[in-house]
Amino acid sequence: MSPVGGNDCANLAGTHSCAGQAKVANDPGEYKIVEKGTCEDLGGFDKETALKIIAEKSKG
């Protein structure tokens, strides 16, 4: 789980390209780089799952 500003990189939506710019805690479009399997252990998502969640949210 990432706090506001807790991201390491750009987001999947492409609205920013730098670390520390996450505006919402635990946004599936923001990410941190961690060892494989860590995301699920911490309650996060892999990239494919995050993209699906974002697509569903954009449908309304």
Predicted model as a PDB file, atoms N, CA, C, CB and O in Angstrom, pLDDT in the B-factor column:
MODEL        1                                                                  
ATOM      1  N   MET A   1       0.845  -1.161   0.000  1.00 55.00           N  
ATOM      2  CA  MET A   1       0.000   0.000   0.000  1.00 55.00           C  
ATOM      3  C   MET A   1       0.899   1.235   0.000  1.00 55.00           C  
ATOM      4  CB  MET A   1      -0.966  -0.008   1.216  1.00 55.00           C  
ATOM      5  O   MET A   1       1.848   1.327   0.778  1.00 55.00           O  
ATOM      6  N   SER A   2       0.591   2.161  -0.865  1.00 69.00           N  
ATOM      7  CA  SER A   2       1.405   3.364  -0.960  1.00 69.00           C  
ATOM      8  C   SER A   2       0.652   4.585  -0.455  1.00 69.00           C  
ATOM      9  CB  SER A   2       1.854   3.584  -2.394  1.00 69.00           C  
ATOM     10  O   SER A   2      -0.499   4.808  -0.831  1.00 69.00           O  
ATOM     11  N   PRO A   3       1.291   5.367   0.385  1.00 80.00           N  
ATOM     12  CA  PRO A   3       0.667   6.598   0.856  1.00 80.00           C  
ATOM     13  C   PRO A   3       0.691   7.666  -0.247  1.00 80.00           C  
ATOM     14  CB  PRO A   3       1.385   7.113   2.125  1.00 80.00           C  
ATOM     15  O   PRO A   3       1.326   7.469  -1.283  1.00 80.00           O  
ATOM     16  N   VAL A   4       0.011   8.781  -0.031  1.00 87.00           N  
ATOM     17  CA  VAL A   4       0.089   9.894  -0.968  1.00 87.00           C  
ATOM     18  C   VAL A   4       1.556  10.252  -1.139  1.00 87.00           C  
ATOM     19  CB  VAL A   4      -0.743  11.127  -0.472  1.00 87.00           C  
ATOM     20  O   VAL A   4       2.277  10.399  -0.153  1.00 87.00           O  
ATOM     21  N   GLY A   5       2.005  10.393  -2.380  1.00 84.00           N  
ATOM     22  CA  GLY A   5       3.397  10.715  -2.655  1.00 84.00           C  
ATOM     23  C   GLY A   5       4.345   9.549  -2.489  1.00 84.00           C  
ATOM     24  O   GLY A   5       5.560   9.735  -2.551  1.00 84.00           O  
ATOM     25  N   GLY A   6       3.822   8.338  -2.276  1.00 83.00           N  
ATOM     26  CA  GLY A   6       4.668   7.180  -2.019  1.00 83.00           C  
ATOM     27  C   GLY A   6       5.062   6.384  -3.246  1.00 83.00           C  
ATOM     28  O   GLY A   6       5.551   5.262  -3.118  1.00 83.00           O  
ATOM     29  N   ASN A   7       4.860   6.938  -4.434  1.00 79.00           N  
ATOM     30  CA  ASN A   7       5.192   6.206  -5.652  1.00 79.00           C  
ATOM     31  C   ASN A   7       6.663   6.386  -6.032  1.00 79.00           C  
ATOM     32  CB  ASN A   7       4.294   6.663  -6.801  1.00 79.00           C  
ATOM     33  O   ASN A   7       7.270   7.411  -5.721  1.00 79.00           O  
ATOM     34  N   ASP A   8       7.237   5.373  -6.713  1.00 82.00           N  
ATOM     35  CA  ASP A   8       8.637   5.431  -7.135  1.00 82.00           C  
ATOM     36  C   ASP A   8       8.803   5.992  -8.545  1.00 82.00           C  
ATOM     37  CB  ASP A   8       9.253   4.051  -7.064  1.00 82.00           C  
ATOM     38  O   ASP A   8       9.870   6.502  -8.886  1.00 82.00           O  
ATOM     39  N   CYS A   9       7.772   5.902  -9.355  1.00 79.00           N  
ATOM     40  CA  CYS A   9       7.905   6.195 -10.780  1.00 79.00           C  
ATOM     41  C   CYS A   9       6.678   6.932 -11.304  1.00 79.00           C  
ATOM     42  CB  CYS A   9       8.122   4.905 -11.573  1.00 79.00           C  
ATOM     43  O   CYS A   9       5.829   7.384 -10.536  1.00 79.00           O  
ATOM     44  N   ALA A  10       6.605   7.041 -12.622  1.00 80.00           N  
ATOM     45  CA  ALA A  10       5.435   7.613 -13.290  1.00 80.00           C  
ATOM     46  C   ALA A  10       4.216   6.749 -12.994  1.00 80.00           C  
ATOM     47  CB  ALA A  10       5.668   7.727 -14.826  1.00 80.00           C  
ATOM     48  O   ALA A  10       4.342   5.653 -12.448  1.00 80.00           O  
ATOM     49  N   ASN A  11       3.027   7.251 -13.358  1.00 82.00           N  
ATOM     50  CA  ASN A  11       1.836   6.427 -13.151  1.00 82.00           C  
ATOM     51  C   ASN A  11       1.377   5.816 -14.464  1.00 82.00           C  
ATOM     52  CB  ASN A  11       0.704   7.256 -12.529  1.00 82.00           C  
ATOM     53  O   ASN A  11       1.812   6.237 -15.535  1.00 82.00           O  
ATOM     54  N   LEU A  12       0.501   4.826 -14.383  1.00 82.00           N  
ATOM     55  CA  LEU A  12       0.042   4.125 -15.575  1.00 82.00           C  
ATOM     56  C   LEU A  12      -0.803   5.010 -16.482  1.00 82.00           C  
ATOM     57  CB  LEU A  12      -0.748   2.905 -15.178  1.00 82.00           C  
ATOM     58  O   LEU A  12      -0.866   4.775 -17.689  1.00 82.00           O  
ATOM     59  N   ALA A  13      -1.452   6.024 -15.916  1.00 81.00           N  
ATOM     60  CA  ALA A  13      -2.295   6.922 -16.710  1.00 81.00           C  
ATOM     61  C   ALA A  13      -1.475   7.939 -17.495  1.00 81.00           C  
ATOM     62  CB  ALA A  13      -3.276   7.646 -15.808  1.00 81.00           C  
ATOM     63  O   ALA A  13      -1.988   8.556 -18.428  1.00 81.00           O  
ATOM     64  N   GLY A  14      -0.213   8.120 -17.130  1.00 82.00           N  
ATOM     65  CA  GLY A  14       0.647   9.062 -17.830  1.00 82.00           C  
ATOM     66  C   GLY A  14       0.415  10.520 -17.449  1.00 82.00           C  
ATOM     67  O   GLY A  14       0.803  11.418 -18.197  1.00 82.00           O  
ATOM     68  N   THR A  15      -0.212  10.771 -16.295  1.00 84.00           N  
ATOM     69  CA  THR A  15      -0.474  12.150 -15.890  1.00 84.00           C  
ATOM     70  C   THR A  15       0.713  12.796 -15.189  1.00 84.00           C  
ATOM     71  CB  THR A  15      -1.676  12.197 -14.986  1.00 84.00           C  
ATOM     72  O   THR A  15       0.716  14.011 -14.987  1.00 84.00           O  
ATOM     73  N   HIS A  16       1.721  12.013 -14.812  1.00 83.00           N  
ATOM     74  CA  HIS A  16       2.981  12.545 -14.311  1.00 83.00           C  
ATOM     75  C   HIS A  16       4.082  11.532 -14.574  1.00 83.00           C  
ATOM     76  CB  HIS A  16       2.887  12.881 -12.799  1.00 83.00           C  
ATOM     77  O   HIS A  16       3.815  10.355 -14.816  1.00 83.00           O  
ATOM     78  N   SER A  17       5.320  12.002 -14.524  1.00 83.00           N  
ATOM     79  CA  SER A  17       6.434  11.121 -14.875  1.00 83.00           C  
ATOM     80  C   SER A  17       7.509  11.036 -13.802  1.00 83.00           C  
ATOM     81  CB  SER A  17       7.053  11.582 -16.150  1.00 83.00           C  
ATOM     82  O   SER A  17       8.636  10.624 -14.075  1.00 83.00           O  
ATOM     83  N   CYS A  18       7.154  11.428 -12.577  1.00 84.00           N  
ATOM     84  CA  CYS A  18       8.175  11.438 -11.524  1.00 84.00           C  
ATOM     85  C   CYS A  18       7.722  10.753 -10.246  1.00 84.00           C  
ATOM     86  CB  CYS A  18       8.572  12.853 -11.212  1.00 84.00           C  
ATOM     87  O   CYS A  18       6.528  10.600  -9.989  1.00 84.00           O  
ATOM     88  N   ALA A  19       8.684  10.355  -9.467  1.00 85.00           N  
ATOM     89  CA  ALA A  19       8.419   9.778  -8.150  1.00 85.00           C  
ATOM     90  C   ALA A  19       7.868  10.843  -7.215  1.00 85.00           C  
ATOM     91  CB  ALA A  19       9.698   9.154  -7.557  1.00 85.00           C  
ATOM     92  O   ALA A  19       8.137  12.033  -7.381  1.00 85.00           O  
ATOM     93  N   GLY A  20       7.096  10.403  -6.235  1.00 86.00           N  
ATOM     94  CA  GLY A  20       6.608  11.293  -5.201  1.00 86.00           C  
ATOM     95  C   GLY A  20       5.449  12.179  -5.594  1.00 86.00           C  
ATOM     96  O   GLY A  20       5.111  13.104  -4.854  1.00 86.00           O  
ATOM     97  N   GLN A  21       4.822  11.927  -6.747  1.00 88.00           N  
ATOM     98  CA  GLN A  21       3.737  12.788  -7.200  1.00 88.00           C  
ATOM     99  C   GLN A  21       2.354  12.162  -7.087  1.00 88.00           C  
ATOM    100  CB  GLN A  21       3.976  13.179  -8.608  1.00 88.00           C  
ATOM    101  O   GLN A  21       1.386  12.739  -7.581  1.00 88.00           O  
ATOM    102  N   ALA A  22       2.233  11.007  -6.455  1.00 88.00           N  
ATOM    103  CA  ALA A  22       0.920  10.378  -6.262  1.00 88.00           C  
ATOM    104  C   ALA A  22       0.062  11.292  -5.409  1.00 88.00           C  
ATOM    105  CB  ALA A  22       1.053   8.969  -5.599  1.00 88.00           C  
ATOM    106  O   ALA A  22       0.507  11.761  -4.361  1.00 88.00           O  
ATOM    107  N   LYS A  23      -1.165  11.552  -5.844  1.00 89.00           N  
ATOM    108  CA  LYS A  23      -2.062  12.454  -5.126  1.00 89.00           C  
ATOM    109  C   LYS A  23      -3.105  11.717  -4.284  1.00 89.00           C  
ATOM    110  CB  LYS A  23      -2.759  13.361  -6.106  1.00 89.00           C  
ATOM    111  O   LYS A  23      -3.771  12.329  -3.449  1.00 89.00           O  
ATOM    112  N   VAL A  24      -3.251  10.392  -4.501  1.00 85.00           N  
ATOM    113  CA  VAL A  24      -4.230   9.583  -3.783  1.00 85.00           C  
ATOM    114  C   VAL A  24      -3.522   8.348  -3.234  1.00 85.00           C  
ATOM    115  CB  VAL A  24      -5.427   9.182  -4.709  1.00 85.00           C  
ATOM    116  O   VAL A  24      -2.787   7.682  -3.963  1.00 85.00           O  
ATOM    117  N   ALA A  25      -3.733   8.038  -1.972  1.00 86.00           N  
ATOM    118  CA  ALA A  25      -3.139   6.845  -1.381  1.00 86.00           C  
ATOM    119  C   ALA A  25      -3.734   5.598  -2.020  1.00 86.00           C  
ATOM    120  CB  ALA A  25      -3.353   6.825   0.146  1.00 86.00           C  
ATOM    121  O   ALA A  25      -4.938   5.533  -2.268  1.00 86.00           O  
ATOM    122  N   ASN A  26      -2.898   4.625  -2.281  1.00 81.00           N  
ATOM    123  CA  ASN A  26      -3.286   3.308  -2.804  1.00 81.00           C  
ATOM    124  C   ASN A  26      -3.980   3.353  -4.162  1.00 81.00           C  
ATOM    125  CB  ASN A  26      -4.188   2.631  -1.825  1.00 81.00           C  
ATOM    126  O   ASN A  26      -4.773   2.465  -4.476  1.00 81.00           O  
ATOM    127  N   ASP A  27      -3.696   4.365  -4.965  1.00 83.00           N  
ATOM    128  CA  ASP A  27      -4.237   4.441  -6.328  1.00 83.00           C  
ATOM    129  C   ASP A  27      -3.630   3.303  -7.140  1.00 83.00           C  
ATOM    130  CB  ASP A  27      -3.930   5.838  -6.995  1.00 83.00           C  
ATOM    131  O   ASP A  27      -2.406   3.182  -7.186  1.00 83.00           O  
ATOM    132  N   PRO A  28      -4.446   2.457  -7.786  1.00 81.00           N  
ATOM    133  CA  PRO A  28      -3.886   1.342  -8.549  1.00 81.00           C  
ATOM    134  C   PRO A  28      -3.037   1.788  -9.730  1.00 81.00           C  
ATOM    135  CB  PRO A  28      -4.993   0.460  -9.040  1.00 81.00           C  
ATOM    136  O   PRO A  28      -2.268   0.989 -10.264  1.00 81.00           O  
ATOM    137  N   GLY A  29      -3.157   3.039 -10.150  1.00 83.00           N  
ATOM    138  CA  GLY A  29      -2.362   3.547 -11.262  1.00 83.00           C  
ATOM    139  C   GLY A  29      -0.987   4.033 -10.864  1.00 83.00           C  
ATOM    140  O   GLY A  29      -0.150   4.289 -11.730  1.00 83.00           O  
ATOM    141  N   GLU A  30      -0.733   4.167  -9.575  1.00 82.00           N  
ATOM    142  CA  GLU A  30       0.580   4.567  -9.075  1.00 82.00           C  
ATOM    143  C   GLU A  30       1.344   3.310  -8.688  1.00 82.00           C  
ATOM    144  CB  GLU A  30       0.457   5.546  -7.860  1.00 82.00           C  
ATOM    145  O   GLU A  30       0.738   2.295  -8.348  1.00 82.00           O  
ATOM    146  N   TYR A  31       2.653   3.370  -8.737  1.00 78.00           N  
ATOM    147  CA  TYR A  31       3.373   2.155  -8.383  1.00 78.00           C  
ATOM    148  C   TYR A  31       4.709   2.404  -7.731  1.00 78.00           C  
ATOM    149  CB  TYR A  31       3.572   1.327  -9.584  1.00 78.00           C  
ATOM    150  O   TYR A  31       5.308   3.470  -7.871  1.00 78.00           O  
ATOM    151  N   LYS A  32       5.161   1.393  -7.015  1.00 76.00           N  
ATOM    152  CA  LYS A  32       6.481   1.314  -6.434  1.00 76.00           C  
ATOM    153  C   LYS A  32       7.145   0.075  -7.032  1.00 76.00           C  
ATOM    154  CB  LYS A  32       6.424   1.254  -4.858  1.00 76.00           C  
ATOM    155  O   LYS A  32       6.464  -0.892  -7.372  1.00 76.00           O  
ATOM    156  N   ILE A  33       8.430   0.102  -7.158  1.00 77.00           N  
ATOM    157  CA  ILE A  33       9.167  -1.048  -7.668  1.00 77.00           C  
ATOM    158  C   ILE A  33       9.549  -1.929  -6.488  1.00 77.00           C  
ATOM    159  CB  ILE A  33      10.432  -0.604  -8.473  1.00 77.00           C  
ATOM    160  O   ILE A  33      10.271  -1.499  -5.588  1.00 77.00           O  
ATOM    161  N   VAL A  34       9.060  -3.163  -6.497  1.00 80.00           N  
ATOM    162  CA  VAL A  34       9.313  -4.115  -5.409  1.00 80.00           C  
ATOM    163  C   VAL A  34       9.581  -5.497  -6.006  1.00 80.00           C  
ATOM    164  CB  VAL A  34       8.103  -4.167  -4.413  1.00 80.00           C  
ATOM    165  O   VAL A  34       9.350  -5.726  -7.194  1.00 80.00           O  
ATOM    166  N   GLU A  35      10.066  -6.405  -5.179  1.00 86.00           N  
ATOM    167  CA  GLU A  35      10.324  -7.762  -5.638  1.00 86.00           C  
ATOM    168  C   GLU A  35       9.019  -8.450  -6.015  1.00 86.00           C  
ATOM    169  CB  GLU A  35      11.062  -8.567  -4.558  1.00 86.00           C  
ATOM    170  O   GLU A  35       7.966  -8.163  -5.446  1.00 86.00           O  
ATOM    171  N   LYS A  36       9.102  -9.357  -6.975  1.00 83.00           N  
ATOM    172  CA  LYS A  36       7.935 -10.094  -7.438  1.00 83.00           C  
ATOM    173  C   LYS A  36       7.196 -10.737  -6.262  1.00 83.00           C  
ATOM    174  CB  LYS A  36       8.350 -11.164  -8.456  1.00 83.00           C  
ATOM    175  O   LYS A  36       7.806 -11.358  -5.391  1.00 83.00           O  
ATOM    176  N   GLY A  37       5.872 -10.575  -6.258  1.00 83.00           N  
ATOM    177  CA  GLY A  37       5.038 -11.154  -5.216  1.00 83.00           C  
ATOM    178  C   GLY A  37       4.781 -10.216  -4.046  1.00 83.00           C  
ATOM    179  O   GLY A  37       3.846 -10.428  -3.275  1.00 83.00           O  
ATOM    180  N   THR A  38       5.608  -9.175  -3.906  1.00 84.00           N  
ATOM    181  CA  THR A  38       5.468  -8.248  -2.793  1.00 84.00           C  
ATOM    182  C   THR A  38       4.173  -7.450  -2.889  1.00 84.00           C  
ATOM    183  CB  THR A  38       6.658  -7.305  -2.744  1.00 84.00           C  
ATOM    184  O   THR A  38       3.517  -7.222  -1.872  1.00 84.00           O  
ATOM    185  N   CYS A  39       3.794  -7.023  -4.089  1.00 76.00           N  
ATOM    186  CA  CYS A  39       2.577  -6.206  -4.253  1.00 76.00           C  
ATOM    187  C   CYS A  39       1.364  -6.912  -3.675  1.00 76.00           C  
ATOM    188  CB  CYS A  39       2.335  -5.886  -5.737  1.00 76.00           C  
ATOM    189  O   CYS A  39       0.605  -6.323  -2.904  1.00 76.00           O  
ATOM    190  N   GLU A  40       1.183  -8.145  -4.036  1.00 81.00           N  
ATOM    191  CA  GLU A  40       0.024  -8.898  -3.556  1.00 81.00           C  
ATOM    192  C   GLU A  40       0.080  -9.061  -2.042  1.00 81.00           C  
ATOM    193  CB  GLU A  40      -0.046 -10.275  -4.237  1.00 81.00           C  
ATOM    194  O   GLU A  40      -0.947  -8.973  -1.370  1.00 81.00           O  
ATOM    195  N   ASP A  41       1.275  -9.299  -1.502  1.00 86.00           N  
ATOM    196  CA  ASP A  41       1.440  -9.446  -0.051  1.00 86.00           C  
ATOM    197  C   ASP A  41       1.054  -8.165   0.689  1.00 86.00           C  
ATOM    198  CB  ASP A  41       2.890  -9.825   0.283  1.00 86.00           C  
ATOM    199  O   ASP A  41       0.558  -8.221   1.814  1.00 86.00           O  
ATOM    200  N   LEU A  42       1.280  -7.012   0.057  1.00 79.00           N  
ATOM    201  CA  LEU A  42       0.994  -5.725   0.673  1.00 79.00           C  
ATOM    202  C   LEU A  42      -0.399  -5.198   0.329  1.00 79.00           C  
ATOM    203  CB  LEU A  42       2.032  -4.721   0.253  1.00 79.00           C  
ATOM    204  O   LEU A  42      -0.782  -4.116   0.773  1.00 79.00           O  
ATOM    205  N   GLY A  43      -1.153  -5.960  -0.460  1.00 79.00           N  
ATOM    206  CA  GLY A  43      -2.500  -5.524  -0.831  1.00 79.00           C  
ATOM    207  C   GLY A  43      -2.557  -4.756  -2.132  1.00 79.00           C  
ATOM    208  O   GLY A  43      -3.585  -4.156  -2.449  1.00 79.00           O  
ATOM    209  N   GLY A  44      -1.477  -4.760  -2.890  1.00 79.00           N  
ATOM    210  CA  GLY A  44      -1.430  -4.055  -4.174  1.00 79.00           C  
ATOM    211  C   GLY A  44      -1.761  -4.977  -5.329  1.00 79.00           C  
ATOM    212  O   GLY A  44      -2.266  -6.082  -5.132  1.00 79.00           O  
ATOM    213  N   PHE A  45      -1.468  -4.509  -6.549  1.00 83.00           N  
ATOM    214  CA  PHE A  45      -1.814  -5.249  -7.764  1.00 83.00           C  
ATOM    215  C   PHE A  45      -0.634  -5.301  -8.712  1.00 83.00           C  
ATOM    216  CB  PHE A  45      -3.019  -4.615  -8.461  1.00 83.00           C  
ATOM    217  O   PHE A  45       0.231  -4.426  -8.685  1.00 83.00           O  
ATOM    218  N   ASP A  46      -0.595  -6.337  -9.561  1.00 82.00           N  
ATOM    219  CA  ASP A  46       0.384  -6.334 -10.634  1.00 82.00           C  
ATOM    220  C   ASP A  46      -0.117  -5.375 -11.717  1.00 82.00           C  
ATOM    221  CB  ASP A  46       0.615  -7.781 -11.206  1.00 82.00           C  
ATOM    222  O   ASP A  46      -1.266  -4.935 -11.671  1.00 82.00           O  
ATOM    223  N   LYS A  47       0.734  -5.055 -12.682  1.00 83.00           N  
ATOM    224  CA  LYS A  47       0.402  -4.047 -13.700  1.00 83.00           C  
ATOM    225  C   LYS A  47      -0.866  -4.410 -14.471  1.00 83.00           C  
ATOM    226  CB  LYS A  47       1.566  -3.882 -14.675  1.00 83.00           C  
ATOM    227  O   LYS A  47      -1.713  -3.544 -14.695  1.00 83.00           O  
ATOM    228  N   GLU A  48      -1.012  -5.652 -14.877  1.00 87.00           N  
ATOM    229  CA  GLU A  48      -2.180  -6.084 -15.655  1.00 87.00           C  
ATOM    230  C   GLU A  48      -3.476  -5.876 -14.867  1.00 87.00           C  
ATOM    231  CB  GLU A  48      -2.040  -7.565 -16.055  1.00 87.00           C  
ATOM    232  O   GLU A  48      -4.457  -5.361 -15.404  1.00 87.00           O  
ATOM    233  N   THR A  49      -3.477  -6.271 -13.614  1.00 88.00           N  
ATOM    234  CA  THR A  49      -4.662  -6.110 -12.774  1.00 88.00           C  
ATOM    235  C   THR A  49      -4.964  -4.632 -12.549  1.00 88.00           C  
ATOM    236  CB  THR A  49      -4.468  -6.825 -11.426  1.00 88.00           C  
ATOM    237  O   THR A  49      -6.123  -4.220 -12.602  1.00 88.00           O  
ATOM    238  N   ALA A  50      -3.924  -3.830 -12.298  1.00 85.00           N  
ATOM    239  CA  ALA A  50      -4.117  -2.389 -12.091  1.00 85.00           C  
ATOM    240  C   ALA A  50      -4.739  -1.742 -13.327  1.00 85.00           C  
ATOM    241  CB  ALA A  50      -2.774  -1.706 -11.754  1.00 85.00           C  
ATOM    242  O   ALA A  50      -5.634  -0.906 -13.203  1.00 85.00           O  
ATOM    243  N   LEU A  51      -4.273  -2.120 -14.512  1.00 87.00           N  
ATOM    244  CA  LEU A  51      -4.840  -1.558 -15.742  1.00 87.00           C  
ATOM    245  C   LEU A  51      -6.307  -1.926 -15.905  1.00 87.00           C  
ATOM    246  CB  LEU A  51      -4.052  -2.037 -16.955  1.00 87.00           C  
ATOM    247  O   LEU A  51      -7.099  -1.112 -16.380  1.00 87.00           O  
ATOM    248  N   LYS A  52      -6.678  -3.140 -15.518  1.00 91.00           N  
ATOM    249  CA  LYS A  52      -8.086  -3.560 -15.582  1.00 91.00           C  
ATOM    250  C   LYS A  52      -8.947  -2.727 -14.632  1.00 91.00           C  
ATOM    251  CB  LYS A  52      -8.217  -5.059 -15.237  1.00 91.00           C  
ATOM    252  O   LYS A  52     -10.053  -2.316 -14.983  1.00 91.00           O  
ATOM    253  N   ILE A  53      -8.432  -2.486 -13.432  1.00 87.00           N  
ATOM    254  CA  ILE A  53      -9.165  -1.685 -12.444  1.00 87.00           C  
ATOM    255  C   ILE A  53      -9.348  -0.258 -12.968  1.00 87.00           C  
ATOM    256  CB  ILE A  53      -8.416  -1.673 -11.074  1.00 87.00           C  
ATOM    257  O   ILE A  53     -10.437   0.306 -12.856  1.00 87.00           O  
ATOM    258  N   ILE A  54      -8.320   0.314 -13.525  1.00 84.00           N  
ATOM    259  CA  ILE A  54      -8.396   1.668 -14.075  1.00 84.00           C  
ATOM    260  C   ILE A  54      -9.413   1.731 -15.213  1.00 84.00           C  
ATOM    261  CB  ILE A  54      -7.012   2.127 -14.571  1.00 84.00           C  
ATOM    262  O   ILE A  54     -10.191   2.681 -15.302  1.00 84.00           O  
ATOM    263  N   ALA A  55      -9.407   0.721 -16.080  1.00 89.00           N  
ATOM    264  CA  ALA A  55     -10.352   0.687 -17.199  1.00 89.00           C  
ATOM    265  C   ALA A  55     -11.788   0.610 -16.698  1.00 89.00           C  
ATOM    266  CB  ALA A  55     -10.052  -0.503 -18.119  1.00 89.00           C  
ATOM    267  O   ALA A  55     -12.667   1.280 -17.241  1.00 89.00           O  
ATOM    268  N   GLU A  56     -12.037  -0.188 -15.681  1.00 90.00           N  
ATOM    269  CA  GLU A  56     -13.380  -0.312 -15.108  1.00 90.00           C  
ATOM    270  C   GLU A  56     -13.832   1.005 -14.477  1.00 90.00           C  
ATOM    271  CB  GLU A  56     -13.413  -1.436 -14.060  1.00 90.00           C  
ATOM    272  O   GLU A  56     -14.989   1.399 -14.629  1.00 90.00           O  
ATOM    273  N   LYS A  57     -12.931   1.686 -13.775  1.00 83.00           N  
ATOM    274  CA  LYS A  57     -13.255   2.967 -13.152  1.00 83.00           C  
ATOM    275  C   LYS A  57     -13.605   4.011 -14.210  1.00 83.00           C  
ATOM    276  CB  LYS A  57     -12.081   3.457 -12.289  1.00 83.00           C  
ATOM    277  O   LYS A  57     -14.495   4.836 -13.996  1.00 83.00           O  
ATOM    278  N   SER A  58     -12.918   3.982 -15.338  1.00 83.00           N  
ATOM    279  CA  SER A  58     -13.165   4.991 -16.366  1.00 83.00           C  
ATOM    280  C   SER A  58     -14.497   4.770 -17.076  1.00 83.00           C  
ATOM    281  CB  SER A  58     -12.035   4.989 -17.382  1.00 83.00           C  
ATOM    282  O   SER A  58     -15.025   5.692 -17.698  1.00 83.00           O  
ATOM    283  N   LYS A  59     -15.051   3.546 -16.990  1.00 85.00           N  
ATOM    284  CA  LYS A  59     -16.357   3.261 -17.587  1.00 85.00           C  
ATOM    285  C   LYS A  59     -17.494   3.864 -16.760  1.00 85.00           C  
ATOM    286  CB  LYS A  59     -16.557   1.748 -17.725  1.00 85.00           C  
ATOM    287  O   LYS A  59     -18.616   4.029 -17.239  1.00 85.00           O  
ATOM    288  N   GLY A  60     -17.173   4.189 -15.503  1.00 70.00           N  
ATOM    289  CA  GLY A  60     -18.174   4.822 -14.647  1.00 70.00           C  
ATOM    290  C   GLY A  60     -18.787   3.925 -13.739  1.00 70.00           C  
ATOM    291  O   GLY A  60     -19.650   4.330 -12.959  1.00 70.00           O  
TER     292      GLY A  60                                                      
ENDMDL                                                                          
END                                                                             
